[in-house]
Amino acid sequence: PEAIATLKEAGSRVWVLTGDKTETAVNIAYSCRLFTDNTKLAYCTNCSTVEEAREGLKRAGLDIDGAPDAGIVIDGGTLLTALSDTECRSLIFSL
């Protein structure tokens, strides 16, 4: 947990990929101090089409805009769908 907290404090973006359910993944992120009580969370989940993923990612970006500490939660199905589209990939990497 200390290493992840140090990376975040240094301004690094940290990605965690897990095969767990969304709720479990979020709990893991809290336990390893990737997320804290001050983290503004946005979710992009349950998207089965590129259009849904694109809109979800845009909405997530707006939700965390300006937050000093933010996290995005994307489930596996949504991530697979999003990675198939150039615009979605750009949105993910800009978050």
The 8 nearest C-alpha neighbors of each residue, nearest first, counted from 0:
[[1, 31, 3, 2, 32, 4, 30, 33],
 [0, 2, 4, 3, 5, 32, 31, 6],
 [3, 1, 5, 4, 0, 6, 7, 31],
 [4, 2, 6, 0, 5, 1, 33, 7],
 [3, 5, 1, 7, 2, 6, 32, 8],
 [6, 4, 8, 2, 3, 7, 1, 9],
 [7, 5, 3, 9, 11, 8, 4, 2],
 [8, 6, 10, 4, 11, 9, 5, 3],
 [7, 9, 5, 10, 6, 4, 11, 3],
 [8, 10, 6, 7, 11, 5, 4, 12],
 [11, 9, 7, 8, 12, 6, 5, 13],
 [12, 10, 7, 6, 9, 13, 8, 5],
 [11, 13, 10, 7, 14, 6, 9, 94],
 [12, 14, 11, 15, 7, 6, 3, 33],
 [15, 13, 16, 12, 33, 71, 70, 11],
 [14, 16, 17, 13, 28, 24, 33, 27],
 [15, 17, 14, 18, 24, 75, 19, 74],
 [18, 16, 19, 15, 24, 20, 75, 21],
 [17, 19, 20, 16, 75, 24, 21, 74],
 [20, 18, 17, 24, 23, 21, 22, 16],
 [19, 21, 23, 22, 24, 18, 74, 17],
 [20, 22, 24, 23, 25, 19, 74, 72],
 [23, 21, 25, 24, 20, 26, 19, 27],
 [24, 22, 26, 20, 25, 21, 19, 27],
 [23, 25, 27, 21, 26, 22, 19, 20],
 [24, 26, 28, 22, 27, 23, 21, 29],
 [25, 27, 23, 29, 28, 24, 30, 22],
 [26, 28, 30, 24, 29, 25, 23, 31],
 [29, 27, 33, 25, 26, 31, 34, 30],
 [30, 28, 34, 32, 26, 27, 31, 33],
 [29, 31, 27, 32, 28, 26, 0, 33],
 [30, 32, 0, 28, 29, 33, 27, 3],
 [33, 31, 29, 34, 30, 0, 4, 35],
 [32, 34, 28, 31, 29, 3, 4, 35],
 [35, 33, 29, 32, 28, 38, 36, 70],
 [36, 34, 37, 38, 29, 32, 33, 28],
 [35, 37, 38, 34, 39, 29, 32, 68],
 [38, 36, 35, 39, 68, 34, 69, 67],
 [39, 37, 68, 69, 35, 36, 34, 40],
 [38, 40, 69, 68, 70, 63, 37, 66],
 [41, 39, 70, 69, 71, 38, 42, 63],
 [40, 42, 71, 59, 62, 72, 70, 63],
 [43, 41, 72, 71, 44, 73, 59, 40],
 [42, 44, 73, 55, 56, 72, 59, 41],
 [43, 45, 74, 73, 46, 77, 42, 72],
 [44, 46, 77, 47, 76, 74, 43, 52],
 [47, 45, 77, 51, 52, 44, 48, 76],
 [46, 48, 45, 77, 80, 51, 49, 76],
 [49, 47, 51, 50, 46, 52, 80, 77],
 [48, 50, 52, 51, 80, 53, 81, 84],
 [49, 51, 53, 48, 52, 54, 46, 55],
 [52, 50, 48, 54, 46, 53, 49, 55],
 [53, 51, 55, 49, 46, 50, 54, 81],
 [52, 54, 50, 56, 51, 87, 55, 49],
 [55, 53, 57, 51, 56, 52, 58, 50],
 [56, 54, 52, 58, 43, 57, 53, 51],
 [55, 57, 59, 53, 58, 54, 52, 43],
 [56, 58, 54, 60, 59, 55, 53, 61],
 [57, 59, 55, 61, 60, 56, 54, 62],
 [60, 58, 62, 56, 41, 61, 57, 55],
 [59, 61, 57, 58, 62, 63, 64, 94],
 [60, 62, 64, 58, 59, 63, 57, 56],
 [63, 61, 59, 60, 64, 58, 41, 40],
 [62, 64, 66, 60, 61, 69, 65, 39],
 [65, 63, 61, 66, 62, 60, 59, 69],
 [64, 66, 63, 67, 61, 62, 68, 69],
 [67, 65, 63, 68, 64, 69, 39, 38],
 [66, 68, 65, 69, 38, 39, 63, 64],
 [69, 67, 38, 66, 39, 37, 70, 34],
 [70, 68, 39, 38, 40, 66, 63, 67],
 [69, 71, 40, 39, 41, 38, 72, 34],
 [70, 72, 41, 42, 40, 73, 69, 59],
 [71, 73, 42, 43, 41, 70, 74, 40],
 [74, 72, 43, 44, 42, 78, 71, 77],
 [73, 75, 44, 77, 76, 78, 21, 72],
 [74, 76, 78, 77, 79, 73, 18, 44],
 [77, 75, 79, 78, 74, 80, 45, 46],
 [76, 78, 46, 80, 74, 75, 79, 44],
 [77, 79, 81, 75, 80, 76, 82, 74],
 [80, 78, 76, 82, 77, 81, 75, 83],
 [79, 81, 77, 78, 83, 82, 49, 76],
 [82, 80, 78, 87, 83, 79, 84, 52],
 [81, 83, 79, 84, 88, 80, 78, 87],
 [82, 84, 81, 80, 79, 85, 88, 49],
 [85, 83, 87, 82, 86, 81, 88, 49],
 [84, 86, 88, 87, 89, 83, 82, 81],
 [87, 85, 89, 88, 84, 90, 53, 81],
 [88, 86, 90, 81, 84, 89, 53, 85],
 [89, 87, 91, 85, 90, 82, 86, 84],
 [88, 90, 86, 92, 87, 91, 93, 85],
 [89, 91, 87, 93, 88, 92, 86, 94],
 [92, 90, 88, 89, 93, 94, 87, 56],
 [91, 93, 89, 90, 94, 88, 87, 86],
 [94, 92, 90, 91, 89, 60, 88, 87],
 [93, 91, 92, 60, 90, 71, 59, 56]]
